[in-house]
Amino acid sequence: MRFSTQTLLLQLGVVLLVVLLSGAVHAWLVYDRIGTEAENQALTLARTVAADPDVRSDVQEISKEEGTPPPAVLAAGPLQEAAEAARIRTGALFVVITDETGLRLAHPETARLGERVSTDPSVALGGQEITTRNTGTLGPSAGAKVPIYAPGTPEGAGTSNGAIVGEVSVGYSMESLSQSLARDIVPIALTAGGALLAGVLASFLLRHRLQRLTLGLEPEEISTLVHDQVAVLQGVDDGVIGIAADGRISVFNAAASRLLDVPDATGQDWATAPVPEQLKKLTRPAAQDAEAVEVVAGGRVLVASARKAWHRKEDLGWVVMLRDRTELQQLTRQLDAVGTMSTALRAQRHEFANQLHTIAGFMSIGQHEQAKEYLARISATGPLKFPVEQGELLQDTYLQAFVGAKSVEASERGVALRIGPETLVRGHVADPQDVTTVLGNLIDNAVNAAVAGSATERWVEVELLDDSASDGGTLHIVVGDSGDGLGSIEPEDVFAEGFTTADHPARPGAGQGLGLALVRQLARRRGGDVRVLEAGSTGGPGAVFMASVPGVMDVAGEQADERKDSSG
């Protein structure tokens, strides 16, 4: 049996039980109310009969006589006449009058006159009024018993000195009460039936809604799906964001939180969620499935794609996938640098071979002095010389190699890469990846700007300064170019995610849309920053960028070098 069917039957059973219990309790309350009203009515009638002066006198006269008059005498007496008149007038089942011993002096059935009453009269003969529900000779009844006081004796005088001479017992038939209940039970039954019908209808509607909300799945299947979803979403390195059809984020796995560097946004509205705008554009109605874009977030380069989710013909919303390409881009940049350096070294190898041939030629023709001078010049400049001016200011071998490789690449494009005179790097690079990302992006943008600029002399100047001793290993980078500057571009716009100056008329070919945004986020994540010092102007000099990247220089290495220099 399906779970929805079980739920329906359970609901119907509960509704039926509640209706039956409610109807039974309501009927019992009505029955008890009618019985209480009958008791009160009987008590009122009994008090009226017991207070009648004639009744009190007649009962006292009979009580004074020896024995009890015969039934025929009692049947024709005034007490029987008064009792029957009261019974017939009020519709009571019986009005019974007894003497002080409990013998009947008036009764609807004359044959029972002079007999002892079938119910205990002691409470009333003891001076107390009482209401009862019991079964007597005339059947079940709800009634009351009231004492009869002697004439001239106030009510409540007690049982002393013959104050109580008898009692009056009045009862109303329980069968008439049942008939009254039968008349009142019709609205109760109709109410119960209406409640049962409403409960059945609500149960069917709830069953239909349950099936629609669970897509027809059973609880065991839903439980399995939830376990599988948690295992898959939390076990993959890709970020997964699920957006429901109403625009609410329904899935936001741990990888998405880590890649975007934002807390879990499950339950938030997608339109106001703290995620990049480029991701939100992917889920707009005009967007195409599987459309992929590169997004910079949390210091990472992410590839994001979105796909529409459907279940049969029901729109379930969107699924956004995030993949981290930061390490791949860093590795690609490093490989490019290695390739550039390899090309430069091959060129220098040929130059070095030519130098050796030159020396061998001097020696073969006996020009020893000229060979010595040539060797001196080679020793001063080095056999492997990168086309970078003032490269000797860089003491770190990694920076020398990387900037040298960039100088070869810039030279091939007709741009002279030079080191600024204020450069001073005494420490050693401790985090080559971040330095490569920041310095490489700034140099590449500057080379592109110089190539696209209108200046005749194309150059890029780089100044590097480490402040590791006082600032926890900070590397300060300043890069300027001979391009035409930012023009009409606002300085902060170049750091916006997705902004590119590649096709901008003020700086054509100057950007790729991710580099500057990435380096700023990377620097700020370390506690530093990247900003524009000068926007530049047409005809040069161009824009000047400054970056501060803490924690990338080795303090211990610098201090060791200083101790070595001081000891030497």
QUIFENRA-V308023 format. One record per helix or strand of 2 or more residues. SS is the DSSP state (A for helix, B for strand). FROM is the first residue (numbers start at 0). LEN is the number of residues. Records with the same first field share a line. If there is no record, write none. Layout:
BEGIN
SS=FROM-LEN ; FROM-LEN
END
This chain:
BEGIN
A=2-48 ; 52-12 ; 70-5 ; 77-13 ; 109-3 ; 121-4 ; 159-3 ; 173-40 ; 218-17 ; 253-7 ; 269-3 ; 276-6 ; 325-39 ; 367-14 ; 390-3 ; 396-16 ; 431-21 ; 467-4 ; 490-5 ; 514-11 ; 554-13
B=93-6 ; 102-4 ; 129-7 ; 138-11 ; 163-10 ; 238-5 ; 247-5 ; 290-7 ; 299-12 ; 313-11 ; 387-2 ; 415-4 ; 423-2 ; 427-2 ; 458-8 ; 474-7 ; 528-6 ; 543-6 ; 552-2
END
